[in-house]
C-alpha cells in the first residue's frame, strides 16, 4: 500500500505521482479507468468508504433522476444532483490517469490528509485490481512521489506537465525528442483523451465533480489561457524537432 514518511502541511499544494510496481499496467480496459476516476473521488473522504455501496447509491440516485419522480428544486424546477456528503481529506485540483501511473495535484485540507488519501486510493484500487484479475501482491510502488508547489509559476508549469502527459501515447519520447505533429497533439488533448481533468478546465464537461478547479483556473487565467498554455508548450516542443532537423541537415 503506498505510503510516505514526508510531513505534508495543511493548505499547501503538492504534485503527487502514484506508480505501478515494475511498470505494470494499472488500467487494462475502460472499466479500470472509470474505476480509477471513481476511486479518486470516493476515497477523498475522512470516513470509511465501501465502493460497492457507493456505486449502488449513485446508480439508485441516477435512476431516480431519470424517472418521472425526479427530485426538483422548489423554485426553478431543475433536476437536482446527488449531494456531496464527503468529509474531504484534500482538494484534488487536477489529475491524469496514465496506463502505468497516476498524476494528482492536491491541496491538503486535513491533518495527514494527503498520506491518508493516497493510502486509500492506492489500497482501494489495488484491491479492485487484484480481485478482477485474480492476482495477489502489490499493485503500486511502496512510496508515492511528491513535490511541493511553492509559486504560481511552478503551479502553471505543473498544470501543463500533468495535462501534457497523455501525449506520450501518440508521441513516444516527446520529452526528449520534441513533438512532431503539434496540431495532432493539440486535438488529442482537447478532444480525444478522456482520463484527466483538462477538458473540465477548457469548458468541456468530463469529470467536473472530481476536481476543485476554481483556484487553479484563476491562476491559469481561465479556460482560454489554459488552452494557450498547453498550445504554447506544444509549439515550443515542436520547435525542438525543427531545430534538430536543421542540425542534421547542416
N, C-alpha and C positions, 0 to 999 in steps of 0.2 A: 504494500500500500504506500503511495507516495507520501513522503514527509519532508520536513525541512526544519533545521535547527535555528535558522535565522529568525530574529525577532522582527516582526512587522509592526509598524506604527499606525494607529488609527488616523484616518483622513489622508494618509499618504497613498500614492498610486504606484502600482507595480506592473511590470510586464512579466508574465508568467508563462512558462513552457512546460508542458507535460508530455514526455516522450515514451513511446512504446519500447519495451525491452528488446534488445537485439535488432532494433529497427524493423520489427514485425509490423504487419498491417493492424491498425486499430479498427478500421471501418472497411468491411468487405462488401457491403451492399447498402442500398438506400435506407433500409430499416436501421442499420447500425448508425448511419449519420443522423437520422431523426432521433435515435435514442441518445446519441451524444449531445445534441442540442437540448433535448428534453432534460438530460442529466444536469447540464449547466444551469438550467432554470430551476428545476425542482430541488436540487441539493444545495442551492443557495438559501439555506434555511437553518436557523438555530435548532429548530425542533427536528425530531426524527422523522424520516420520510419513508413511506412504503410506496415504491413506484407503481406497483400493480394497483393499489388503492387509488393513487392519484390519477392513473390512466382511466380507471373506471369512472371516477368522479368527473373528470373532464369530458369523457365520452357522454355521460348522462346529461351534463350541462349543455353540451353541443346539441344533443338530440332534443332537449327541451327548447332551446333557442330556435331550432328549425321547425318545431311543431307550431300549431296554431295557438298554443297556450304559452308562447314565448314570453318571458318577463319583459316588461317595458317600463321606461321611466314615466312617472305620472304626468309630466308636462309635455315632453317632446314626443313621446311615443316611440323613441328609438329603442332598438333591441339592446339589452344590457350585455356586457361582457362579464365573464366569470371574475369575481372579486379576487384580488391578490391578497391572500392571508399569510404570506410568508413573513417570518421574522428574519430578515436578510442578514447574512454574515458580511457580505461585500456588495459593492456596486459593480456589476460587470459592465464595463464601459465599451468594450468591443471584444470580438472573439473570431477565431478562424479554426475550423477543423481541417486538418490535412490527413492524408492516408495513414501516416505513422506518428503524428504528434498533434498537439492542441496548443494554440496561442490564446492567451487571455490578457486583457488589460483591465485591472480591477483596483478599486479603492477600498481599503479596509474600513469597515464601519463598526465592527465589534472586536473586542479584545480577542486576539488569537483567530480572528475571522478568516484570514487567508489560509493559514495552515489547516484549519478545520474544513474549510470549503474544498481545498484541494484534496484532502483525505477523503471527503465524502464523494466527490466527483470520481476520483480515481478508484476508490473501493467499490462504489456502486456500479460504475461502468464495467469494471473488471469482473464483478460477479455475474452481470448480464452476459458478458462476452464468453466467459468460461462455461456458463450453462448452455448457451446457444451452440457453441462449437465443441462441446463435450471435451473440454480440456481442463487441466489443473495448472496451478503455478501462477507466477507473476505475469501481469499484463503490461504494467508500466515500470519504468526505472524507479529505483527506490527514492530518488530525490528529484524534485522538480526544480527547474531553473527560475531564477528571479532577478530582476533588475529594477531598482527604484527609479522612478521618474522624478527628476529634480528641476525641470524647467519646462516652459511652454514649448520651446523649440524642440526639446527632446521628445515631448509628447507628440508633436506633429510628425517627427521622424518615425516614431514607433507606430503611429496611426498608418502611415504609408507602408512601413515594413510588414505589419501584420496583414494588411489587406492586399499587399502585392504577393504574398507567399504562394497563392494558388498558381501563379504564373509558371512555377517550376513544373506543373503538369503539362503545359503546352510549349514551354521554352526551357528545356533542361539546361542547367548550367548558366542561367541568366545572371546570377550573382557575379560570376567571374567573366563570362563571355559577352554579356550585354543582351539586349532584346532585338531580334532580327526583324520582327513584324509588329511595330507599335500599334497599328490600327487593330490587328487581331487581338493583341494583348488587352487593349482598352475595352474592346467589345466583349471579350471573355469575362473580364471582371465586372463590367456593368450589366451584362445581360445573360450570362450563361452559368457562372459558378454560383451555387446556392448556399454552401455551407459556411457562411461567415456573415458578419454584421454590415459589410459595406453597402449592400442595397438599401438598408434602412437609413444610412447616412446620406444617400443621394436621392431620396424620395420614392424609393420602390419598397413597398411593404414586403418584408421577408419573415423575420422573426422579431418583431418590434418589442414584444414583452420580455425578451431575454436581456436586453441591454438598458442601462440608464444612460442615454446618449446626449442629454441636453448640454452638459458641461463640455464634453469633448467636441460636440458640434459647434458650440460657441467659440471655443479655442481655434478650431479649424476655420471658422468664418462662414459656416452654413454649407448647404448641400453643394452649391456650385463650386465653392472653394475646395470642398472635399474632392470633387471630381478633378479640379485643376491640379491639386496636389499630386494625385495619382498620375494624371496625364503628363505633368511636367517631369515627374520622376521617370516615367516610362520613356519619354522622349530623350531624357538625359542618358538613360541606359542604351537607347538605340544609337546615340552618337558614339558610344564606345565601339559598336560594331563598325560604323563608318570609319572611325579613326584607325582601327586595327586593319581594315581593308586597305586604307591608304598606305599604311606602313608596309603591308605585304606587297602592294603594287610597286612601292618605291624600292 
